[in-house]
Amino acid sequence: MKKLATAAAIALMATGAFAEGQTHHVAFHVDENDPKLMNMALNNAQNLSNYYEAQGDSVVIEMVAYGPGLAMYVPGKSPVAERIATMSLELENITFAACGNTLRKMSKKAGKDVTLISEAEVVPSGVVRLVELQQQGFAYIRP
């Protein structure tokens, strides 16, 4: 009887019945200063998180903004700053990467340092960050 129970347990583990949920990794690319596109990216991230949570899985999401899309993270210019603040509190699985190259160019053009919302983490290059994430197995989404 004990051998049968052990065999059944091994069979269940092999089929995934005892397996924990899978973790998915997704990188979103925002390079346009377009409120519709920014909201679509945030909608997609929220929907992914909700879907995988309902499936018993988890998802790690990184939103990468550069070029004109960096406006997404500039206080007073971002049409989605409040939404990002709310999402960062509600979803512990999302991060917001800001292109350092774009930030330097924006600051130079403005003649002063441009600040970003507190949720944004500056990375050296947005394009390089997207490449790194894809090399780490992240799915790439460009809304």
N, C-alpha and C positions, 0 to 999 in steps of 0.2 A: 504494500500500500504506500509506504514511504517513497519507494522508487517511482511509483506512478505520480505522486504529488510533485516530486522533484522534476520529473520529465515534463509534466504539465506546466510547471513554472518556467522551465527553460523554453518550452514552445511559446508560451505567452510573451516572454522577453524577446524572443527572436521575431515575433510578429509585431512588436512595438506596443503591445497592450500595457506593459509596465513602463514604457519609455516616457521620459519627460518630453514636454513640447519642444519643438524646434525653434531656434533663434534665426531670424532673417535679418539681413543687413541691407539697407537701402540708402542711396545717396541721391539727393535732389539737386538739380542744377538750375539756378536762377540768374540770368544775365541780362534781363530786360527790366526797365523801370516802368512796369505795367501793373497796375493794381489788380487787374483780372488774372494775370499770370501768377502774381504773388499769392493771391487768394486760392487759386487753383492748386498751387504747390502745397500750401498749408492744408487745404481740404484733402488732397491726396494723402498727405502724411497722417492726418487725423483718421481718415478712413482706413488706411493700412493698419494703424495701431489698433483701432476698434476691431477690425476683421481678425487679425492674428490673435488678439486677446480672447475673442469669442471662440477661436479654434483651440485654445490652450497653448498657443505658441507665443513667442515674443518677437519684437522687432526693434532693431537699433536703427535710428534715422538720423542722418546728418544733412542739413540744408546748407548748400554751399552757394554763396552769392559773390559775384564779381562784376566788374564793368558797371554798366548802368543799373544792374540788379542790386548793387550794394546799397542803393537808396532804401532798400527794404529794411536796413539796419540803422538808418540815420534818423535820430530823433527830430521831430518837426517836419520831416520829409517823408517818412515811412507811412504808407497808408495802412500798414498791418502791424504797427508797433504794439498796440494794445493786445492784439490777437496773439502775437508771439509771446508777450509777457504771460498771458493766460495759459497758452499751450505749454510753456516751459514749466509752469507750476503744476499743471495737470498731468503731463507726460514726462516721466523721468527718463524716457528712452530717446529723447530728441535733443540734438545739439545744433547750433547755428554757427557756421564758419564764414568768416569775412576775409576777403582777399586783401592781404597786406599791400600788394602792388597797387591795386585800385585805390586803397585808402591813402597811400602816399601821394598818388597823383591828384586825388581830390583835395587833399590838404594843401598841396603846392598851388593848385589852381585857386583855392579859396584864400590863400595867403595866411592861413592859420591851421592849427590842428583840427581836423574833423573828428568829432567824437561819435561813438556808436552806442546803441542801446546796450545795456548791461548783459543781455543774453548772448550777444555776439562774441565769438572768440576769434581773434585775428590769427590767420595762418599766413605763411609767407606768400603763397600764390594759390588762388582759387582753382586754376586749371590743374596745377600740380596736385592739389589736394584731391580733386576728382580722380585723377590717374591713380594716386595712392590708394584711394578707397576701392576703386575697381580692381586693383591688383590684390587687395585684401579680400576680394570676393563680394563686395557690395554690388547690388543691382543698381543700374544707373537709370534715373528717371529725369526726363526733361519735359516738364508740362507745356 
